[in-house]
Amino acid sequence: MESDPGPTRRTYHTPLNPLRSHVRNGMPELFTAPYPPYDPTDRSGFSYETVVKRWPVIITSIIDQLHRDCHDLSIESQKPGADKAMLEAKIAEGKGIIETISKLKYQMGRDYPLEHIPEDGEADVSSYNEELHRLASRQVNTWFTAPWLFAECYLYRLLRSFFAVTVSWNSYDPFLPQKMSTFSQSGMSIRQIATSMHELEAEKSVLGDEKLGVLFREMIQMCLWGNATDLSLLTHMSPQDIEHLQSVGKEAQAARQQFILRDDQDQVWRHLSSLKDGRVDFVLDNSGFELFTDFVFADFLVTYTPYVSKVYFHPKLIPWFVSDVTPPDFGQTLKSLLDISFLAPSSGTGKDSSVPGSDHLKPMVMRWKNYVDRGAFSLSVPLDTPLGGNGTAAEFWTSPWPYWNMETLAPELFKSLKESDLVIFKGDLNYRKLTGDVQWPAWTQFESAIGPLASAFPILSLRTSKADVVVGVDKETADRLDKSGEKWRVNGRYALISFLGPHR
């Protein structure tokens, strides 16, 4: 039995435009969190390692990619018939971006203050800059003192501004080559899942509630562990490492069961199986293999159960945390899966259409494409939305705010999600935003940690743990893992299936 933690001696205002707890005299009051946010001042924490190691690696990868792209443009400009002036102008802009990002890396390593985001015509510039002003007034506005959640969101929004203000690079995703390369190495797991879905098709007419419940547990675990492939964290992973993370099948799932520290699968199934032609929303995390598993889960719900008839997918509008799904990623995923030359059959081997499972993949993906065409699968913004495009409801996902604030800051999105029968929040960042990324004791109730959102709509969080904040774990388990010395909160080995049903 979980219990709410008692307050600490000191209370902290959440640094991210805290939500209202109620309204007094017509003005929203600030929510006061009983615990401080995570920040890099604690050298034993994962946030410190992030600023010192992970972010510089990510920034360096962007610089390297831009150098390669500018080199390719230079070669192209020498070809007969090339628009040399246009290509040279693009190269010059690219070199300017490299210089700006290199400066950012230098300042980060020396704990400079976070600079204001330039007005680039895209969302949330004023939100970020106003928060920077507030943090400066408290003298916690540098790379090593700013709250981790804000600083990490700010980093990706600032990087986007460097491209958004240009003429030739404003639709450029610096992470796309990395995303596509990792996705193409997922062929073995993708084909294995496609074969399982093909075999399920033969049983479709005889699937009863009990069998559907068994299959649901397989699907939700596949969707859960698909979250392990996070390119903002896997900065040194080999193709073999990634393939191991993506291993599927009953044996792999059974071996991982002991690492699910919070397991609400039964409660989720009871809720889903009570629906008829319901709506499910996926707040997406990583593109590539994880998005593929999201599609498979959605396909299972719509194709094989009577409980769900419509699924909405919520992407990010800008390149975000390296591998998060953007609208272009969503469409490209379907195209890539239908390209027989895209997926490698396994690590270190060539591409071969005769690999087992290849003939099962196409009909499944064509079914998904048909669902998209007729609206059974819907992106929350138009499919042709470009990077940085307008999408009032979708802009909230790349703001710095915790989801506590959704009703106030994104009323259109909140109103839409209120119509959903289940909102599935995928991955680590969504979990951090659900809980505000403050230092809750691990045995804090999930319902308490997500604040007013607990009474808004049914919520399911599927997360492999890759950041410090954890809630909903019993105290005995948390204490045992803390004493073990294992970095269980951040190593991606452990997972949480956290569900909160309809408000009663």
Backbone torsions as a table, in degrees:
resi	resn	phi	psi	omega
1	MET	NA	125.1	-179.8
2	GLU	-81.4	156.5	175.4
3	SER	-137.5	148.1	178.9
4	ASP	-71.2	138.8	177.6
5	PRO	-71.6	149.9	175.5
6	GLY	-78.1	162.1	-179.4
7	PRO	-69.7	151.5	173.9
8	THR	-80.0	173.2	-179.0
9	ARG	-64.4	-29.9	-176.5
10	ARG	-121.5	141.2	175.7
11	THR	-105.5	153.1	-177.1
12	TYR	-125.9	134.3	171.2
13	HIS	-75.1	131.7	176.7
14	THR	-61.1	137.1	-173.5
15	PRO	-79.5	0.0	-172.4
16	LEU	-114.1	72.2	176.2
17	ASN	41.4	67.4	-169.6
18	PRO	-53.8	150.0	-178.3
19	LEU	-73.9	166.2	176.6
20	ARG	-81.6	140.7	171.7
21	SER	-90.8	-33.2	170.7
22	HIS	-166.0	177.8	-176.6
23	VAL	-110.3	131.9	177.3
24	ARG	-127.1	128.7	-179.3
25	ASN	54.2	36.2	175.7
26	GLY	78.8	0.3	-177.4
27	MET	-116.2	135.4	177.9
28	PRO	-67.9	136.6	176.7
29	GLU	-91.0	153.3	-179.4
30	LEU	-76.8	136.7	172.2
31	PHE	-75.7	135.3	178.7
32	THR	-110.5	115.4	179.7
33	ALA	-80.7	142.0	-179.1
34	PRO	-81.3	-1.2	-178.6
35	TYR	-136.8	151.8	-177.8
36	PRO	-78.0	161.4	175.1
37	PRO	-73.9	162.0	172.1
38	TYR	-76.0	138.4	176.4
39	ASP	-147.7	162.6	-173.6
40	PRO	-76.6	6.5	179.8
41	THR	-71.2	-19.8	176.9
42	ASP	-89.3	106.9	-173.7
43	ARG	-70.2	-13.5	177.9
44	SER	-87.4	-9.9	-176.3
45	GLY	-87.9	164.0	-178.9
46	PHE	-70.0	-26.9	-179.8
47	SER	-64.3	-38.1	177.1
48	TYR	-63.7	-44.7	178.0
49	GLU	-61.6	-34.3	179.0
50	THR	-62.1	-49.3	-177.4
51	VAL	-68.3	-38.6	-175.8
52	VAL	-77.5	-37.2	-171.2
53	LYS	-117.7	-55.7	-170.2
54	ARG	-66.6	-50.5	-177.3
55	TRP	-61.4	-43.3	177.1
56	PRO	-60.1	-36.2	177.6
57	VAL	-64.6	-43.6	179.8
58	ILE	-63.7	-44.7	-179.9
59	ILE	-64.1	-41.8	178.4
60	THR	-61.8	-37.4	179.6
61	SER	-64.9	-35.0	176.8
62	ILE	-66.3	-45.2	179.3
63	ILE	-60.1	-45.2	179.9
64	ASP	-62.4	-42.0	180.0
65	GLN	-64.3	-41.1	178.7
66	LEU	-65.1	-39.6	176.0
67	HIS	-59.2	-43.6	179.2
68	ARG	-64.3	-42.0	-179.1
69	ASP	-66.5	-41.2	178.2
70	CYS	-65.8	-36.7	176.7
71	HIS	-63.3	-43.8	178.4
72	ASP	-63.3	-39.0	177.7
73	LEU	-65.2	-37.0	178.6
74	SER	-63.3	-42.0	177.4
75	ILE	-64.9	-42.1	179.9
76	GLU	-62.8	-35.5	-177.9
77	SER	-66.9	-18.1	-179.1
78	GLN	-87.9	-8.0	-177.4
79	LYS	-77.1	147.6	178.0
80	PRO	-58.5	136.0	178.1
81	GLY	83.4	-3.3	-179.7
82	ALA	-69.9	147.4	174.5
83	ASP	-81.4	85.1	-171.5
84	LYS	-61.5	-41.9	-177.5
85	ALA	-63.1	-43.5	-179.1
86	MET	-65.8	-43.2	-178.9
87	LEU	-67.6	-38.7	178.3
88	GLU	-66.3	-35.3	177.0
89	ALA	-66.2	-38.4	178.8
90	LYS	-67.9	-40.0	177.8
91	ILE	-61.9	-42.2	179.8
92	ALA	-61.9	-42.7	176.7
93	GLU	-63.3	-41.6	179.1
94	GLY	-60.3	-42.4	178.8
95	LYS	-65.8	-34.0	176.5
96	GLY	-64.4	-39.5	177.4
97	ILE	-65.4	-41.6	177.8
98	ILE	-57.9	-43.9	180.0
99	GLU	-62.9	-42.0	-179.2
100	THR	-66.1	-42.9	-179.2
101	ILE	-69.8	-34.9	177.0
102	SER	-63.6	-39.0	176.7
103	LYS	-63.7	-41.7	177.8
104	LEU	-58.6	-44.8	-179.8
105	LYS	-61.8	-41.5	178.6
106	TYR	-61.2	-47.1	-177.2
107	GLN	-67.1	-37.1	179.5
108	MET	-61.3	-46.1	-178.1
109	GLY	-66.4	-17.1	-178.5
110	ARG	-111.7	15.7	172.5
111	ASP	59.4	42.3	176.0
112	TYR	-70.9	159.3	172.0
113	PRO	-63.2	149.2	176.3
114	LEU	-72.3	125.2	-178.1
115	GLU	-82.1	154.8	177.8
116	HIS	-64.9	145.7	175.7
117	ILE	-77.1	130.7	180.0
118	PRO	-67.8	152.6	177.8
119	GLU	-70.4	105.2	-173.9
120	ASP	-112.0	7.4	178.0
121	GLY	83.0	3.7	179.9
122	GLU	-112.2	-177.5	-166.5
123	ALA	-71.9	151.2	163.1
124	ASP	71.5	13.8	178.3
125	VAL	-59.8	-48.5	-177.6
126	SER	-66.3	-35.5	179.5
127	SER	-61.3	-47.3	179.2
128	TYR	-65.1	-45.1	-175.1
129	ASN	-69.7	-35.0	176.1
130	GLU	-65.8	-39.1	177.9
131	GLU	-67.8	-37.1	175.8
132	LEU	-59.5	-41.3	178.4
133	HIS	-62.6	-40.6	-179.7
134	ARG	-67.9	-41.1	178.2
135	LEU	-64.7	-36.8	178.6
136	ALA	-63.7	-37.0	179.5
137	SER	-65.6	-21.6	178.3
138	ARG	-102.1	1.4	179.2
139	GLN	60.6	40.0	174.4
140	VAL	-131.2	51.1	-173.3
141	ASN	-120.1	23.1	177.2
142	THR	-107.4	171.5	-175.6
143	TRP	-61.5	-29.9	-177.8
144	PHE	-100.7	-0.3	179.7
145	THR	-119.7	-20.3	-178.8
146	ALA	-68.7	146.7	176.1
147	PRO	-53.3	136.7	-170.6
148	TRP	-59.7	-45.7	-177.5
149	LEU	-60.3	-45.6	178.7
150	PHE	-63.7	-47.2	-175.8
151	ALA	-62.1	-38.1	-178.5
152	GLU	-70.8	-42.6	174.9
153	CYS	-62.7	-43.3	179.0
154	TYR	-58.5	-41.7	-178.6
155	LEU	-57.0	-47.6	-177.3
156	TYR	-72.7	-32.7	176.4
157	ARG	-70.0	-37.2	176.8
158	LEU	-65.7	-44.4	177.6
159	LEU	-58.0	-41.8	178.7
160	ARG	-59.6	-37.8	-177.5
161	SER	-64.0	-30.7	-179.8
162	PHE	-62.8	-32.1	179.4
163	PHE	-90.6	-35.9	-174.8
164	ALA	-62.8	-31.0	-176.0
165	VAL	-83.3	-1.7	-177.6
166	THR	-92.4	167.7	177.2
167	VAL	-86.0	-43.4	-169.3
168	SER	-100.1	-13.2	-173.8
169	TRP	-118.5	12.5	-172.5
170	ASN	-73.8	-13.0	175.0
171	SER	-109.2	18.0	-174.4
172	TYR	-88.5	132.4	174.6
173	ASP	-108.5	106.7	-176.5
174	PRO	-66.9	-15.1	-178.4
175	PHE	-97.4	-5.5	-173.4
176	LEU	-58.0	-47.3	-179.8
177	PRO	-58.4	-38.7	179.2
178	GLN	-67.7	-41.7	178.7
179	LYS	-61.9	-46.2	-177.2
180	MET	-68.7	-37.6	179.5
181	SER	-63.6	-46.0	179.7
182	THR	-65.5	-40.6	178.9
183	PHE	-60.6	-42.8	-177.3
184	SER	-66.1	-20.1	179.0
185	GLN	-87.1	3.6	-176.0
186	SER	-96.3	13.3	-170.9
187	GLY	-57.9	-42.0	-176.2
188	MET	-61.4	-47.8	-178.8
189	SER	-67.4	-39.4	-179.3
190	ILE	-63.5	-44.3	179.8
191	ARG	-67.5	-35.6	178.2
192	GLN	-63.5	-43.1	178.5
193	ILE	-67.0	-40.4	179.2
194	ALA	-60.7	-38.8	177.6
195	THR	-65.3	-40.7	178.1
196	SER	-62.2	-40.9	179.1
197	MET	-68.2	-35.7	176.6
198	HIS	-63.0	-43.5	178.6
199	GLU	-65.4	-33.0	178.5
200	LEU	-65.9	-33.5	-178.7
201	GLU	-57.6	-37.2	-179.0
202	ALA	-68.0	-21.9	-178.6
203	GLU	-98.0	1.3	-170.1
204	LYS	-54.5	-39.8	-174.3
205	SER	-74.4	-13.9	-176.8
206	VAL	-117.0	17.1	-178.9
207	LEU	-80.6	112.3	175.0
208	GLY	-97.6	-179.9	-176.0
209	ASP	-60.0	-39.7	-178.0
210	GLU	-65.6	-45.9	178.5
211	LYS	-64.9	-40.2	177.7
212	LEU	-61.2	-37.2	178.2
213	GLY	-63.7	-39.6	177.0
214	VAL	-64.4	-46.2	-179.7
215	LEU	-64.5	-36.8	178.0
216	PHE	-58.8	-42.1	-179.4
217	ARG	-65.8	-34.3	174.7
218	GLU	-67.2	-41.5	-177.6
219	MET	-67.2	-42.6	-176.3
220	ILE	-69.0	-33.8	176.8
221	GLN	-70.7	-38.0	175.4
222	MET	-59.3	-44.5	-179.3
223	CYS	-67.1	-35.8	178.4
224	LEU	-64.4	-54.1	-174.2
225	TRP	-77.0	-15.5	171.2
226	GLY	-61.2	-22.1	179.0
227	ASN	-71.2	-9.1	-178.5
228	ALA	-66.7	-24.5	-176.5
229	THR	-85.5	84.5	-176.5
230	ASP	-117.6	109.9	-172.4
231	LEU	-73.6	-16.2	175.5
232	SER	-73.7	-13.7	-179.8
233	LEU	-112.7	-32.9	-175.7
234	LEU	-86.9	60.6	-173.4
235	THR	-76.3	-14.6	-179.0
236	HIS	-129.1	21.5	-176.9
237	MET	-79.7	137.4	173.8
238	SER	-85.1	164.2	174.5
239	PRO	-55.3	-36.7	179.3
240	GLN	-65.8	-38.3	178.0
241	ASP	-62.6	-44.4	-178.4
242	ILE	-65.0	-42.1	179.6
243	GLU	-61.1	-38.9	178.5
244	HIS	-64.2	-42.2	179.0
245	LEU	-61.5	-32.8	-175.4
246	GLN	-90.2	6.2	-178.0
247	SER	-57.9	135.7	-176.4
248	VAL	-124.7	178.7	-179.8
249	GLY	109.7	162.9	-174.9
250	LYS	-63.3	-37.9	-178.6
251	GLU	-63.7	-46.2	179.7
252	ALA	-63.3	-40.2	-179.9
253	GLN	-66.8	-41.1	179.6
254	ALA	-63.4	-39.2	180.0
255	ALA	-66.7	-29.3	-177.7
256	ARG	-87.7	-12.5	-174.4
257	GLN	-55.6	-38.0	-178.3
258	GLN	-66.7	-15.3	-178.1
259	PHE	-96.5	3.1	174.7
260	ILE	-88.3	103.4	-171.8
261	LEU	-80.3	-24.2	173.8
262	ARG	-130.8	121.1	-172.2
263	ASP	-131.3	96.4	-179.2
264	ASP	-103.9	27.5	-177.0
265	GLN	-56.7	-42.7	-175.9
266	ASP	-64.7	-41.2	179.7
267	GLN	-66.2	-38.8	178.4
268	VAL	-62.5	-45.3	-177.6
269	TRP	-64.5	-40.4	178.2
270	ARG	-60.1	-38.6	179.3
271	HIS	-69.7	-49.6	-177.7
272	LEU	-61.0	-43.2	-175.5
273	SER	-73.3	-4.2	174.3
274	SER	-91.0	-5.2	-176.0
275	LEU	-89.2	163.9	171.8
276	LYS	-139.4	116.9	-178.2
277	ASP	52.9	45.6	-177.2
278	GLY	-79.2	177.2	178.0
279	ARG	-117.2	133.1	175.6
280	VAL	-122.5	137.9	177.4
281	ASP	-113.6	136.5	172.7
282	PHE	-109.2	115.7	169.2
283	VAL	-86.6	103.6	-164.8
284	LEU	-72.6	156.9	174.2
285	ASP	-118.1	-104.3	-172.5
286	ASN	-83.5	144.9	172.4
287	SER	-78.4	-176.0	178.8
288	GLY	74.4	-130.3	-172.8
289	PHE	-62.9	-40.1	-179.7
290	GLU	-64.4	-42.6	176.9
291	LEU	-61.8	-38.0	175.8
292	PHE	-57.4	-46.0	180.0
293	THR	-66.3	-32.0	175.0
294	ASP	-63.8	-43.5	176.1
295	PHE	-59.5	-43.2	-179.0
296	VAL	-63.1	-44.6	179.1
297	PHE	-61.4	-45.9	179.0
298	ALA	-62.4	-39.1	178.7
299	ASP	-62.5	-44.3	177.5
300	PHE	-57.5	-46.4	-176.5
301	LEU	-64.8	-41.5	-175.2
302	VAL	-82.7	-40.6	-172.9
303	THR	-83.2	-37.3	-168.1
304	TYR	-111.7	-6.5	177.3
305	THR	-123.9	155.1	175.0
306	PRO	-87.2	3.6	-169.0
307	TYR	-85.6	-27.6	-174.3
308	VAL	-131.1	135.0	177.6
309	SER	-124.9	-7.6	-178.6
310	LYS	-146.0	136.3	179.3
311	VAL	-129.0	130.3	174.5
312	TYR	-105.9	138.4	177.1
313	PHE	-114.8	131.9	-176.8
314	HIS	-112.2	109.2	-179.5
315	PRO	-94.9	179.1	169.8
316	LYS	-96.4	147.3	-176.5
317	LEU	-87.4	-10.2	179.7
318	ILE	-134.3	161.2	173.2
319	PRO	-55.8	128.1	-164.1
320	TRP	-145.7	123.4	178.0
321	PHE	49.0	42.9	177.2
322	VAL	68.6	-61.9	-165.5
323	SER	-114.3	10.0	-178.9
324	ASP	-67.2	152.6	-175.6
325	VAL	-73.8	127.6	170.4
326	THR	-107.5	165.9	176.6
327	PRO	-54.9	-44.2	175.4
328	PRO	-60.1	-36.4	178.0
329	ASP	-61.4	-39.5	-176.3
330	PHE	-59.6	-50.8	179.9
331	GLY	-68.4	-39.0	-178.3
332	GLN	-66.2	-30.8	179.2
333	THR	-59.4	-46.3	179.6
334	LEU	-64.6	-42.3	179.1
335	LYS	-62.9	-42.8	-177.8
336	SER	-65.4	-39.9	-179.3
337	LEU	-67.2	-24.1	178.4
338	LEU	-90.3	-5.4	178.3
339	ASP	-91.3	109.3	-172.6
340	ILE	-64.1	-19.4	-178.5
341	SER	-91.8	-3.3	-171.6
342	PHE	-78.1	-46.0	-171.9
343	LEU	-89.8	127.8	171.9
344	ALA	-76.8	139.7	-178.3
345	PRO	-64.6	-34.4	177.2
346	SER	-165.3	169.5	-175.1
347	SER	-60.7	132.1	172.1
348	GLY	79.4	8.7	178.6
349	THR	-118.9	167.4	-178.7
350	GLY	-75.9	177.3	-179.1
351	LYS	-95.9	129.3	-169.5
352	ASP	-147.0	120.0	-176.8
353	SER	-70.2	-11.0	-178.3
354	SER	-88.3	0.6	179.8
355	VAL	-61.1	136.0	178.9
356	PRO	-52.2	133.9	-179.5
357	GLY	99.4	-17.9	-178.3
358	SER	-60.9	-41.4	-177.9
359	ASP	-74.7	-12.1	177.9
360	HIS	-89.7	-20.8	-174.4
361	LEU	-72.4	-45.9	-173.7
362	LYS	-59.4	-50.2	-179.9
363	PRO	-61.2	-33.9	178.1
364	MET	-65.6	-46.8	-178.5
365	VAL	-68.7	-34.6	176.1
366	MET	-63.8	-34.9	175.5
367	ARG	-63.7	-42.3	178.0
368	TRP	-62.5	-42.7	180.0
369	LYS	-61.3	-39.7	176.6
370	ASN	-64.6	-39.3	177.0
371	TYR	-62.5	-40.0	177.3
372	VAL	-64.2	-44.5	-177.6
373	ASP	-62.3	-36.1	-176.7
374	ARG	-100.8	1.6	171.7
375	GLY	92.5	2.0	174.6
376	ALA	-66.9	-35.5	167.4
377	PHE	-107.3	126.4	-178.7
378	SER	-132.1	134.2	168.9
379	LEU	-80.8	146.1	-175.3
380	SER	-73.3	-10.8	173.8
381	VAL	-127.6	163.7	177.9
382	PRO	-55.1	144.6	-176.5
383	LEU	-59.8	-29.4	-178.3
384	ASP	-92.1	15.7	178.9
385	THR	-62.0	123.6	179.3
386	PRO	-79.4	169.2	173.7
387	LEU	-58.5	134.6	-179.5
388	GLY	77.9	5.6	-176.9
389	GLY	-69.7	169.2	-179.7
390	ASN	-77.3	142.3	176.4
391	GLY	-176.0	84.5	-169.0
392	THR	-49.8	-47.2	-178.0
393	ALA	-69.6	-35.6	-175.5
394	ALA	-77.0	-20.2	-176.4
395	GLU	-63.1	-26.1	-177.8
396	PHE	-61.1	-31.8	-175.5
397	TRP	-66.5	-22.0	178.1
398	THR	-110.8	17.5	169.7
399	SER	-81.7	170.5	179.0
400	PRO	-87.4	2.9	-168.3
401	TRP	-86.8	145.8	170.1
402	PRO	-64.2	160.3	-179.4
403	TYR	-73.1	-11.4	170.7
404	TRP	-48.2	-36.0	-170.6
405	ASN	-88.2	6.7	-169.7
406	MET	-58.6	-46.5	-175.8
407	GLU	-61.2	-36.3	-178.7
408	THR	-79.8	-45.2	-171.4
409	LEU	-92.6	-22.0	-179.7
410	ALA	-137.2	64.5	-174.4
411	PRO	-61.7	-32.8	179.6
412	GLU	-66.5	-44.5	176.9
413	LEU	-63.3	-45.9	-179.1
414	PHE	-58.9	-43.0	179.6
415	LYS	-62.6	-40.3	179.0
416	SER	-64.8	-46.7	-177.8
417	LEU	-67.7	-25.0	175.4
418	LYS	-62.2	-22.7	179.3
419	GLU	-84.4	-6.8	-176.4
420	SER	-84.3	148.2	175.9
421	ASP	-87.6	-16.2	175.7
422	LEU	-164.8	127.4	176.3
423	VAL	-110.6	117.0	-177.8
424	ILE	-99.0	115.4	177.4
425	PHE	-96.1	115.6	-176.1
426	LYS	-93.5	135.1	163.2
427	GLY	88.0	-178.1	-168.6
428	ASP	-74.5	-47.5	-177.8
429	LEU	-64.7	-43.5	177.6
430	ASN	-59.3	-37.3	177.5
431	TYR	-65.6	-43.8	178.8
432	ARG	-61.5	-38.2	179.7
433	LYS	-75.2	-32.8	174.9
434	LEU	-61.1	-40.5	-175.0
435	THR	-97.6	1.2	179.6
436	GLY	77.1	-1.8	179.4
437	ASP	55.0	38.4	174.3
438	VAL	-103.5	168.8	-169.3
439	GLN	-84.5	60.2	174.5
440	TRP	-62.7	140.3	166.3
441	PRO	-58.6	145.5	-173.6
442	ALA	-60.7	-24.1	-177.1
443	TRP	-91.3	7.4	172.2
444	THR	-60.5	139.1	176.9
445	GLN	-63.2	138.5	175.3
446	PHE	-55.6	-40.7	-179.8
447	GLU	-60.3	-39.8	179.2
448	SER	-69.4	-39.4	-173.2
449	ALA	-71.5	-22.5	-179.5
450	ILE	-97.7	5.8	170.4
451	GLY	58.9	-140.7	-175.9
452	PRO	-62.0	-19.8	179.5
453	LEU	-63.9	-19.2	-178.0
454	ALA	-61.4	-26.7	-177.3
455	SER	-104.3	10.9	-172.6
456	ALA	-88.4	-51.7	-176.9
457	PHE	-163.1	161.2	179.2
458	PRO	-62.2	132.0	-173.9
459	ILE	-125.0	134.6	171.6
460	LEU	-127.8	123.3	175.7
461	SER	-108.9	122.3	176.1
462	LEU	-111.9	114.0	-169.8
463	ARG	-147.2	125.6	164.7
464	THR	-88.8	132.6	-165.4
465	SER	-79.3	114.9	-178.3
466	LYS	-134.9	22.4	174.0
467	ALA	-152.0	165.4	-168.2
468	ASP	-65.9	-36.7	-172.1
469	VAL	-69.7	129.2	177.8
470	VAL	-144.4	134.4	173.9
471	VAL	-136.3	166.3	176.6
472	GLY	80.0	13.1	178.6
473	VAL	-105.6	136.3	-177.7
474	ASP	-66.3	150.6	-172.2
475	LYS	-60.7	-39.4	-178.5
476	GLU	-61.7	-43.6	179.6
477	THR	-66.1	-45.2	-179.6
478	ALA	-61.8	-43.9	179.5
479	ASP	-63.0	-42.6	-180.0
480	ARG	-61.8	-43.8	-179.1
481	LEU	-69.8	-37.6	177.2
482	ASP	-61.5	-42.0	-178.0
483	LYS	-72.1	-21.5	-177.4
484	SER	-69.3	-21.2	-176.9
485	GLY	85.1	-7.1	178.2
486	GLU	-72.6	141.7	177.6
487	LYS	-82.1	64.2	-169.6
488	TRP	-70.1	-24.0	-179.8
489	ARG	-74.6	-22.7	-167.9
490	VAL	-126.9	-6.1	-171.8
491	ASN	-88.0	2.0	177.4
492	GLY	74.5	3.7	-178.2
493	ARG	-81.6	-26.9	-176.8
494	TYR	-107.6	157.2	-174.1
495	ALA	-140.3	163.7	-179.5
496	LEU	-137.4	127.8	170.9
497	ILE	-111.8	99.5	-171.9
498	SER	-112.7	123.6	-175.4
499	PHE	-127.6	140.0	172.5
500	LEU	-133.6	116.9	-173.0
501	GLY	-79.6	-170.6	-178.4
502	PRO	-58.8	143.9	179.1
503	HIS	-69.2	133.0	-179.0
504	ARG	-109.6	NA	NA
